[in-house]
């Protein structure tokens, strides 16, 4: 299945385009017009012009080739419109309209499926938001940008069975500066499903990491075979874990959620990483977007607060990660730093490394540099308690100067002053978390993301 025309169309028709505020077709037109540079063709049976662009009464009346058609019309007339798209030679469709199998009208979906197969078209939907591609500003999302931000280009692909959840996550990613390669809200997946999207994104040079929000899969065997084939790490957020949640998923996207234990086992067999809530998903995505992948799961902790180091250690052990054992060379380097007066004698120089509450930026810099050079260390967690008057804002540049092949994950609990410094650290590409547990979740995710060979 070739989806290049879906994600990189040179021409887009909006069937149901409208000048009326509040209409989905009006909102999609505004989203497209905002930055998309391709040709836009509004389709409206009553209007000659939509938002300043000449309109057509039917897609059949357009002489130019249409790569992608977006349908925003009542469900009952969609099968007829899909037939017209096939006759017009449209290769790719997105149906944002709801009111199909999730509302008891599976018969409408069957008609659409037959037509799509007859004309060899690709279809996303129905009951979805469609696509956002930051690399060409293709934006079919009908939520206004002033209410829902769009992330900048990046390496994380986000795929969501739920349009509303997907939209909220994009807003969240944008606020956290997590760059996006592709977004797809695919709804009832009459045609294109999870397996198709995994196969496509596995060959997408812009995508390095795939995140899925899943209520249930269309074809379990195809999905997990595609996941095993994927050269990109996949993180799944699977809802419908309970019997009640599974029932709710059925009414939401006509999803066959299935028993959660089956999914749990299949995820493990296909190396899909599972996140159990939104915060865990976000923590992992943020770390992946900001830092390189580690080569192992041996973690060093550097902190100016002993309690935070203990909590991080407990969290590491709970997640099955390893507290790195320092080499003899590292211990000697710490001894030299003590002799030079950079690190005080009463500091704890085993892992976790507690450099004491009066640690200035230079002490942090030296300690982190020493553990980063240790061959037994794959990841460094740095705990920064900015409430101490000893740390100056120059810690931001010092941390930036230490970045290399090993990931650095920061923890900074606190309020307004801490948040101000946190933003500056993240501008340098180092993710910062509010608690040790969140940082450890991120590290665990990174260690699971090493590409399969």
N, C-alpha and C positions, 0 to 999 in steps of 0.2 A: 504494500500500500504506500504510494508516494504522496506525502502530505506537504510537499514544498509549496504547492499552490494554495494550500489552506493557510499556511503561516506567512507566505511571502507573495500575496496576490498583487498583480499590477492594477487590477480593477475590482471594485466591490459594488454590488447592488444591494440596496436596503429595501426590501419588499415590506411595505407597511410604514415607510417613511412618512413623517407628519410635521406640520408646522405648529401643531397644538402642544402647548406646554403640558407636561405630565404624561404624555403618551410615550410608550417604550420606543416606538419608531422615531420620535423626536429626539429622545435622549441618545439613542445609538448614533444618529446623524451628528449630533453635537460632539460625541466622543470621537468619531471618525474625523470630522472636520478639524478637530483641535490640532493634530500634528501629522496625520497620515498623508503622505504625498502622492499616493496612487489616485486613479480616477474613481470618482464616487457617482453612482447612478441611483437617485431616489426613485422608488416605484410607488405611485399613489394614483388611484383611479379618479380622484376628484381634483387634485392640485396640479397645476402646470409648473409650479416652482416650489421647491422645499428648501428653506434656509439659504436662499440665493442660488440654488443649483437647479437647472432644468430637470423636470421630472417626466417620467414615462408612465403610461397607464398599465403597461404589462412588460415583463422582462422579454417577452417575445418581440416586442417592438424595438429593442435595442440592437442596432446593427453591429456594434463592437463586441469583441469577445469578452465574456465575463468570467473571471477566475473564481470569484467567491460571491455567493448570494446569502444574505442574512434575512431570515423570515421572522417577522414580528406581527403575526396576524392571529385571529381566533383559531383554535385547534381544528374546528370542523371544516374549514376551508383550506387548511394546510396541505392535505394530500393533493388537491387540484393544483396548488401553486408549485408543489414539488414536481408534478408532471410537466408543468410549463417550463420549469428550470431545465429539466431533462431535454425537452424539445429545443430549448435555446442553446444547448451545448454547454451549460454551466458544469464545471468539474467538481466544485466544492460547495457544500451547504452548511449553514448553521441555523438551527431552529431554536430560537429563544422562547417561543411560546410554550405555556404549560397547558394542562388539560388533556393529557394522553393517558398512558397506562397507570400513572400515579393517581389518576382520577377515575379509573375504571374504563378508560377508552383505549384498550389495547388494540381494538380493531383499526383505529386510525393509524397506529404505529405500524401494523402489518401492511397496510396499503402503502405507507411511506417506504417501508423496507423493500417491498417488491419493486417500487419505482426506482429507488436508488440503485438496486442491483441491475435492473433492466438497462439503465442508462450509464452504469459504471461510474456513479458519482460517489464522493466521500461526504459523509454527513456526521456532524457533531450535534448532539441533542436528541430529542427536544428537551424542553424544561431545563434550560441552562443559561449561563451568561456568555458562553462562547470563548473568545480568545483575547489575550493581550500579549503582544510581542513588542518588547521595548526596543528591539533593534531596528524595527521599521515603523514603530508607533501605530501598528495595526491594533485598534482598540474597539472591540464590539460590546464593551461593558456599558450597560445603561445607567449605572450609578454615576451621578455627576462628580467630576474630579474635586469639586469643592467639598464634597462629603466623603469621598473615598479616593485617597491618593493612589498614584501609580508608581511602583518602584522603578528605579533607574536600571539600565542594563547590567547584567551580572551573570553568574554561573549556575544559579539555582532554578530548576524548573518546578513549578507548583501545579499539581493536578488535583482537581476537586470534584467529587460527585455532587457536592452541594454548592450552588451558586452563592448563597448568602454567606456561608462559612468561608468560601474562597475569597469573596470580596473583603470581608473583615480581615482575613489574613494578609491580603495584599496591602491593606491600610497599615497593618502592624509592621510588615516587612519594610514598607517605605519609611516609616518613622524611625526604624532601627538601621536604615541604610543597608539592608540586605538586598543585593543586586539580583535581578531576575533575568533568566534566559527566555522562559516561556511561561504563560499561564493558560490553563485550559479548564474551563468548567464544562463538563461533558454530560451532566444530567442523566437521562434515561438510556443513553448509549444504544440507540437502535442500530447503528452501524459501527462507528469507531468506538472501541472500548479500551479498557485498561491495557490489554496486551499490545494493541496497535500503537498506543502512545508510548509505551515503554520501548518498543522496537524502534520507533522513530527517534526518540530522544537519545537512545543509546548511540545513534549515529550522528547526533547533532553536535557540531563542534563548539557551539556556544554553551552547551549544558555539561556540567560536571557532577551535578547532584540532583536527584529526583525525589520530590516529596509528594506523597499521595494522601489525600483524605478519602477514605474508603468506607462505605456503608456495607457493601457487599460486591462481589465480582460477578460479572456476566458468565464467564467460562473459567472456572477455577484452574483447570489444567492448562489452558492457554496462558492465563495470567502468570502462573508460577513458572512455566517453561520460559516465558519472556523474561521474567525476573532473573532466572538462572543464567540466561544468555547475556544479560545486560553487563556491559563493561563499566557502567556507572553505578555508584552506590544508591540504594533506594531506601527511603525512610517512609514507613506507612503509619498513619494515624487511623486506626480501625475503630469505628464506633459500632454500636449494636452489640456490645459485649454481653448484655443481659437479655433475657427472653423478652422483657418489655421494650428494651431499646431496639432489639431486632424487629419487633412488630412495628415500632414507630418508623424504622427505616423503610419498611415495605410501603407504607403510605406516603413516604416522602419522595422517593425516586423509583418506586416499583422495584426495589432492590431485594434480591434474595440474600439476606445477610448471613444465614447459616449459623451453625454452632461455633462459638468463639474458639473452642479448643482445637477445632479443625484448622481454623486460620492460624492459630498460634503455632501449631506444628508445621504447617506449610510455610509460614514465614521463616522459621528456623532452617528448614530444608533448602530454601531458595536464597538464603543469606539476606533476606529483607530485614532491615532494622525496624523494630516496632517501638513507637512512642505511645504512651498511654494517656497523655493529655496534651493540651495545646501548649502549655508552658514548656514541657519537655521537648516538643517538636521545635518550638521557637529557639530554645537554648542551643540545640544541636545545629539548626540551620544557621544561626548567627555565627557560631564558631567555625563552621565549614566555610561560610562566605568570607570570613576575615583571615583565617590562618591556614598554613599548609597542613597536610595530613601527617601524623606521626608515623614512625616505623614500628612502634610497639606500644605496650600499655604500661610502661614503667614511668611513674610520675614523681616529680620532686615538688615540694612545697616550700616556698619562702614567705615568711610572714613577720609582721611586727607585733603580732598578738598571739600568745600561746594558745588561748582558747580556740581561736579560729583555726589554728593549725590542727588541733585535736579533732575538731568537728570535720574538717576536710579529710583527715585520715580515716575517721569512721565511715564517712560517705564513700571514700575510695574502696574500702574493704567491702562495704555493702554492695557496691556495683561490680565487684569481681576484678577491680583494677589492682595494680601492684604499687606499693610504696617502694620507690627505687632504692637499691642498696648502693651507696657511693663507693667508688673505687678508691684505692689507696692514694692515687694522685690527687683526687678531689679533697680528701682529708688533709693532705699535705698543703694544698693550696689554701685551704681555710686556716691552717696553722700559720702560714706565712702572713695572711691578712690580719690575723690577730697580732702577730709580732710587729707588723707595720702600724698597728693602731687603727686600722680601718674598721675592724670588727672587735667589739669588747670581749674580754676573757669570759664573761658570764653568759655570753650568747650560747644557744644550743645549736650545735653544728652537725648533728645527725639529722636525718630526714624524719619529720619536717624541720626545716631550718628556721629557728626563731631568733631574729636579729634584734629583738627587744623593742619596746615601745618608743624609745628615743632615737630610733634609726633614721638618719637623714638619707637623702637621695643617693649619695655616694656609697653608703653601706648597702643599700638595695642593689645598686648597679654592680658592685663587686661580687656580692653573693649570687645574684642571678647569673652573672657571667661565669662564675665557677661551676655552678650546677649544669648550665647549658653545655659546657665542654665535656661533661662526664659522659662516657660512652654508654653507661647504664641508664641514662636518663633519656626518655623519649618526649616528655611533655613537662612544662613547668607551670604550676599554679602559683600566682603571686597574690598574696593577700595584702591589701593596702588599706590601713585604718587611718584615713585622712584627718581624723579628729586629733591626732598627735601634732603638736606644733613643730615637730622636727622635720617633717616632710615638706619640701618646698615644691612649687609648681614645675621646677626643672626635672622632676621625676618623669614627666611626660616625654621629654626629649631623650632622657636616658633609657627609658623603656623602648622607645622607637629605635634607638641605636643598637639595641641588643637583638633585634629581630633577625632571624635567619631561616634555616631549614627546619628547626624545631618549633612547634607551636607554643606560644605563651598565652595563657588564659588568666585574666585578672579577676579578683574579687574585691569589691569596695562597698561595704555596708555603710549606710548613712543617709543624711538628708540633703539640704540644698547645696551646701558647699561641696559635698562629695559628688553630687550629680553634675555640678559644673565641671569638675575635673574629669569625671567619667566621660563626659561628652568629648573632651579634648583628647583623652587617651584613645577613644574609639575612632576619632578622626585619623589617628595614626595606624589604624587597622588592627588594634588589639581589642578583642571583645571583653567587656566588663560585666560581671554579674553581681547581684546584690547579696547572695548567700553562697557559702561553700558548696551546699548541695546542688545549686543550679550550675555552678562551675564544673562540678564533678559530672553532672549529667552531660554537659557539653563535651567534656574530655572522653567520657564513655562513648558518646556518639562518634567522635572523631576516630577513636581506635577501631570502631566497627566499620568505618567508611573506606578503608583501604581497598583500592580497586581489585576486583577478581581477575585472575589471569586465565 
